[in-house]
Amino acid sequence: MRLIMEMLSYPFLVRAFVGGILVSLCAALLGVSLVLKRYSMIGDGLSHVSFGALSVAMAVGWAPLPVSILVVVLAAFFLLRITENSKVKSDGAIAMISAVSLAAGIVATSLTTGMTTDVSSYMFGSILAMTPADVKLSAGLSAVVLGLFLFCYNKIFAVTFDENFARATGVNVSLYNILTAVLTAVTIVLGMRMMGAMLISSLTIFPALTSMRLFKSFKGVVLSSGLVAVACFCVGMAGSYRFSTPAGASVVLVNMGAFGIFWLAAKIREVWYGRKK
Amino acid sequence: MSALITCSHVDFGYENHDAVVDLTMEVEEGDYFCVVGVNGSGKSTLVKGLLGLLKPTKGTLAVSEELKKTGIGYLPQQTAAQKDFPATVNEVVLSGALSRRGNRPFYSRREKEMALEAMEKLGIQDLKGRCYRELSGGQQQRTLIARALCAARKMLILDEPITGLDPSAIQDFYGLTRRLNQEGVTIFMVTHDVANVVGQATKILHLRQRPLFFGTPQEYVSTPAGQEFLGGGRQTRKRF
């Protein structure tokens, strides 16, 4: 408790906490849909694109946030297009785009400022990155994501479970896919500077995979993902403060731990039920 | 008997090629209608057309007023992602009622009752709270049919329904569709499994872009197209 009070006495840590919790919540909710649709790699690809866009924007002197949101949204559209068109293999395309944007970002920075700590903080994140504007943007984003999940929950389920059926019953599937892509893009850009380009995709993937170990209903998985994400973020941040470890990496490791616990719980339950029978 | 769907000289196609050409047919109430044909013969395109996801590029497609009101239940081909999807049977079946919801966010009690009814009809009410990914192939199939019935009970469109089922589940499935058909559900099925279907269907359409045959199964077995597809006679090796 004293640790938490101490942490909250620093304004930048409060911002990091608030922004981080909101971003992890959004990432986890959107992540359920992405993971179940086998789009896990899209998040990873987008984070690399975001890194490239940020570095180039910084080098040229444009406003980094709007530019990278725009670029990443475009990339998200493009990647979804590829996935919908089954003739092109999307995993190859994502790998290619990741590498190219990473390369572009690195070349751009080394041509201007050189490889400084800035680059390293993009790659692996920094808790100093959350500005008051970012926190406001995160709040807006999470309001949209939560609203979407609350009011369109059944449609999201239908689109995630079976696009063809949803389309046949008159749901505008493309609209939902685009909406998911745009929201994912914004989430990733916002979270990337704190978590790091290399680590942000874990925020989308881990909570969903963790919850899927234990929960058997879609509702259960969605609710648990949100809770797991927020809990892991808080524990990770506290740990990072206590042991002076990088914030992003600590959160990822806590997520891994949660995954292990859920996995173990599922195994124990399996054995327990097996014995009862 | 009244016609639910009438096609006259209809073409269905995409930007630069027609997948279905000059199709004239009628689906009547109470029909057990089977569409057969090799891969790429336009069967799935036809299904999309009937569901209204694709507009005919030529000809007229008329859907009866009655059917427009009730809608069509659809059983799509299963996707790989569904195999390990965390959702209860209840959640899946209930999602069939989505078309009635419009933009209202939550399901009402009436829709929940309808879902329960559909599950009872298919004998899966005991699986209600079970996880979809833990079911056998046959049980998953029943769940998806219940979902389709929850969407509409007048007519079902089944797209390659027996793919991936084991032999006993296939027999089960045919028994089930026959029962539903006798209870008044019009069945429209796309399939490869001609041999089994000939004994059940009331109408057969053999498609290879153009309709090669349209009529009763009794007539079908004696046509060259039918014999070729049923594997009778020496023509089996000839390529389509």
Interface residues (C-beta under 8 A of the other chain):
Chain A: L36 K37 R38 L150 F151 C152 Y153 N154 K155 F157 A158 F161 D162 N164 F165 A166 R167 A168 T169 G170 V171 M212 F215 K216 S217 F218 K219 G220 V221
Chain B: L51 L53 G71 I72 Y74 P76 Q77 T79 A80 A81 Q82 F85 P86 A87 T88 E91 V92 L94 S95 G96 L98 S99 R101 P105 F106 Y107 R130 C131 E134 R147 A151
